[in-house]
Amino acid sequence: MDSKDNNAGGAQPPKDENKQPAPPTPPPAGGQHGGAPTPPPAGGQHGGAPTPPTPPPHGQGAPVPPPPQGGAYPPPGAYPPPQGGAYPPPGAYPPPQGGGFPPAGQGAPAPEDTTPANFQLGTKLPPELKVKIPKNELQFDGDHFIRLLAGSISLSKDEKKKIVDSIPKLKQAQVDELIRIFEEEKQKFSALSKKHVPQLEKLAQQHYDEWMQLEDEVTQSVAKQEDAGKADEIRKNLGL
């Protein structure tokens, strides 16, 4: 069979063993869907600039910036501005709960009235007191002393009774000191403001009642002493 018959019969030409294979076809630019190729991330695993953060979806706040490389803080202005491009203008924050700020001049407590009420101790006492100062050799006004003592709201009934009984044993300086203390007490309470008057009236009434009880006890004691003296006189007259 001649060469024509071989070519007509589909015989393949001899292969060239020294021929290089064709290079592979490169993939389409931009991956499967075309477009510009995606550059490899800068910095990777072996250093370089940090990968910028992915912008957040619409409506979310700005992302937190990544920590600085090498311990240095980012330069001024590196942080993104608030959502919207600017900080809120003055007055944009909502007012406090309740409808707003109180009007000027309201909310502060009114200043306390410190005008002296001139409250006087001992005004409830009768003009004449039945408790008398025992006989003594001291120089002082006994009636004035008893009125100061009776009007005091710092001593109890028993304490007042002890002071009266101890007058003959006291020295002049001690009596003068007691008078000074009682007068200072009157001045102190008269200088208090009106808000203290209800409490002062309550204390004054309490000590007035106690003093009147003391006067009743003294009156009964004096009456018993007089009765005992009369009985002794009668016995003497009868020779008993």
C-alpha positions in Angstrom: 0.0 0.0 0.0 1.3 3.4 -1.0 1.5 6.7 1.0 -1.7 8.0 -0.4 -3.6 5.1 0.9 -2.1 5.6 4.3 -3.1 9.2 4.5 -6.5 8.5 3.3 -7.0 5.8 5.9 -6.5 8.2 8.8 -3.0 7.3 9.8 -1.5 9.7 12.3 1.8 11.4 11.5 4.7 10.4 13.6 5.0 12.3 17.0 7.8 14.7 17.6 9.3 13.5 20.9 11.3 16.8 21.3 8.2 19.1 21.2 7.3 21.0 24.5 3.7 20.7 25.9 1.5 23.7 25.5 1.2 25.9 28.7 -2.1 25.7 30.6 -4.7 28.3 30.0 -4.8 30.9 32.8 -8.1 31.4 34.7 -10.3 34.3 33.8 -9.3 37.5 35.4 -11.3 38.3 38.6 -12.1 34.6 39.4 -15.2 32.9 38.2 -17.3 36.0 37.6 -14.8 38.3 35.9 -13.6 41.7 37.1 -10.3 42.9 38.6 -8.3 40.2 40.5 -8.5 40.4 44.2 -5.1 41.5 45.6 -3.7 39.4 48.4 -4.1 40.9 51.9 -1.3 43.2 52.7 0.7 42.3 55.8 -0.4 38.6 55.9 1.4 36.5 58.4 4.8 38.0 57.9 4.4 41.6 58.8 3.5 44.7 56.8 0.6 47.2 57.4 -2.4 46.0 59.3 -5.5 45.0 57.3 -8.0 47.8 57.3 -11.4 46.9 59.0 -14.3 46.1 56.8 -16.8 49.0 56.7 -19.9 48.2 58.7 -23.3 47.7 57.1 -25.5 50.8 56.7 -27.1 51.9 60.1 -24.4 50.5 62.4 -21.9 52.5 64.4 -18.3 53.0 63.5 -16.0 50.0 64.1 -13.5 50.0 66.9 -10.0 50.6 65.4 -7.5 47.8 65.7 -4.8 48.1 68.3 -1.7 50.0 67.2 1.3 48.0 65.9 4.5 48.2 67.9 2.8 49.8 70.9 2.4 53.3 69.4 -0.9 55.2 69.4 -2.4 56.2 66.1 -1.9 59.8 65.0 -4.6 62.4 65.7 -7.6 62.1 63.5 -7.0 58.4 62.8 -10.3 57.4 64.5 -13.4 57.7 62.4 -15.9 60.5 63.1 -19.3 59.5 64.6 -22.0 58.1 62.3 -23.3 61.0 60.2 -20.0 62.8 59.9 -20.1 65.2 62.9 -20.8 65.3 66.6 -24.3 66.3 67.7 -24.9 70.1 68.0 -25.4 71.6 71.5 -28.9 70.9 72.8 -29.3 67.7 70.8 -29.4 65.5 73.8 -32.8 64.7 75.2 -34.0 66.7 78.2 -34.2 65.0 81.6 -37.1 62.8 82.4 -40.1 64.8 83.6 -40.5 67.3 80.8 -37.5 69.6 81.1 -35.3 71.5 83.5 -37.0 73.4 86.4 -37.6 77.1 85.8 -35.0 79.5 87.2 -35.6 80.3 90.8 -37.4 77.0 91.6 -36.2 73.8 93.3 -33.9 75.4 95.9 -35.2 75.4 99.4 -36.2 78.8 100.9 -33.7 80.2 103.4 -34.6 79.6 107.0 -36.1 82.4 109.0 -33.7 82.9 111.9 -35.4 85.9 113.4 -35.5 85.5 117.2 -38.9 84.6 118.5 -38.2 86.2 121.9 -39.7 83.3 123.8 -39.7 84.0 127.5 -39.4 81.3 130.2 -41.5 81.5 133.3 -44.4 83.4 131.9 -46.9 80.8 133.0 -45.9 81.0 136.6 -48.2 82.9 139.0 -47.2 86.3 140.3 -46.5 85.0 143.8 -44.7 81.7 144.3 -45.2 79.6 147.4 -41.7 78.1 147.5 -39.5 80.4 149.7 -35.8 80.6 150.2 -34.7 79.3 153.6 -33.1 81.7 156.0 -29.5 82.5 155.1 -26.7 85.1 155.4 -26.2 85.6 151.6 -26.8 88.8 149.7 -29.2 88.2 146.7 -32.8 88.7 145.7 -34.5 85.6 146.9 -37.8 86.2 144.9 -35.8 86.8 141.7 -33.7 83.7 142.3 -36.8 81.5 142.9 -38.5 82.8 139.7 -35.5 82.0 137.6 -35.2 78.6 139.2 -38.9 77.8 138.7 -38.9 78.9 135.0 -35.8 76.8 134.1 -36.4 74.0 131.6 -33.0 72.4 132.2 -33.6 71.0 135.7 -36.0 68.5 137.0 -38.4 69.1 139.9 -36.2 67.1 142.4 -33.0 69.0 141.3 -34.8 72.3 141.9 -35.9 71.2 145.3 -32.3 70.3 146.3 -31.0 73.7 145.2 -33.6 75.4 147.4 -32.8 73.3 150.4 -29.1 73.8 149.9 -29.1 77.6 149.8 -28.1 78.1 153.5 -25.0 75.9 152.8 -23.9 77.6 149.6 -21.3 80.4 149.3 -22.1 83.8 147.8 -20.1 83.0 144.6 -22.0 79.8 144.1 -25.4 81.6 144.3 -24.1 84.3 142.0 -23.0 81.6 139.5 -26.5 80.0 139.6 -28.2 83.3 138.9 -25.8 83.9 135.9 -26.6 80.4 134.5 -30.3 80.8 134.8 -30.2 84.3 133.1 -28.1 83.0 130.2 -30.6 80.2 129.8 -33.4 82.7 129.3 -31.4 84.7 126.8 -30.4 81.6 124.9 -34.0 80.3 124.4 -35.3 83.8 123.6 -32.9 84.1 120.7 -34.2 80.9 119.0 -36.4 81.3 115.8 -40.1 80.6 115.5 -39.6 77.0 114.4 -38.4 76.2 117.9 -41.4 77.8 119.7 -43.7 74.7 119.7 -41.0 72.6 121.3 -40.2 75.4 123.8 -43.8 75.8 124.7 -44.1 72.0 125.3 -41.1 72.0 127.6 -42.3 75.2 129.4 -45.6 73.6 130.1 -44.0 70.4 131.4 -41.8 72.3 133.8 -44.6 74.5 134.9 -46.7 71.5 135.9 -43.7 70.0 137.8 -43.1 73.3 139.7 -46.8 73.5 140.6 -46.5 70.0 142.0 -43.5 71.1 144.0 -45.4 74.0 145.4 -48.2 71.7 146.5 -45.7 69.5 148.2 -44.0 72.4 149.9 -47.4 73.8 151.0 -48.4 70.4 152.5 -45.0 70.1 154.2 -45.3 73.6 155.7 -48.9 72.8 156.9 -47.6 69.6 158.6 -44.9 71.5 160.3 -47.3 74.1 161.5 -49.7 71.5 162.8 -46.8 69.7 164.6 -45.8 73.1 166.2 -49.3 73.8 167.4 -49.5 70.3 168.8 -46.3 70.8 170.7 -47.6 74.2 172.0 -50.8 72.6 173.2 -48.9 69.8 175.0 -46.7 72.4 176.7 -49.7 74.3 177.9 -51.2 71.2 179.3 -48.0 70.2 181.0 -47.7 67.0 179.1 
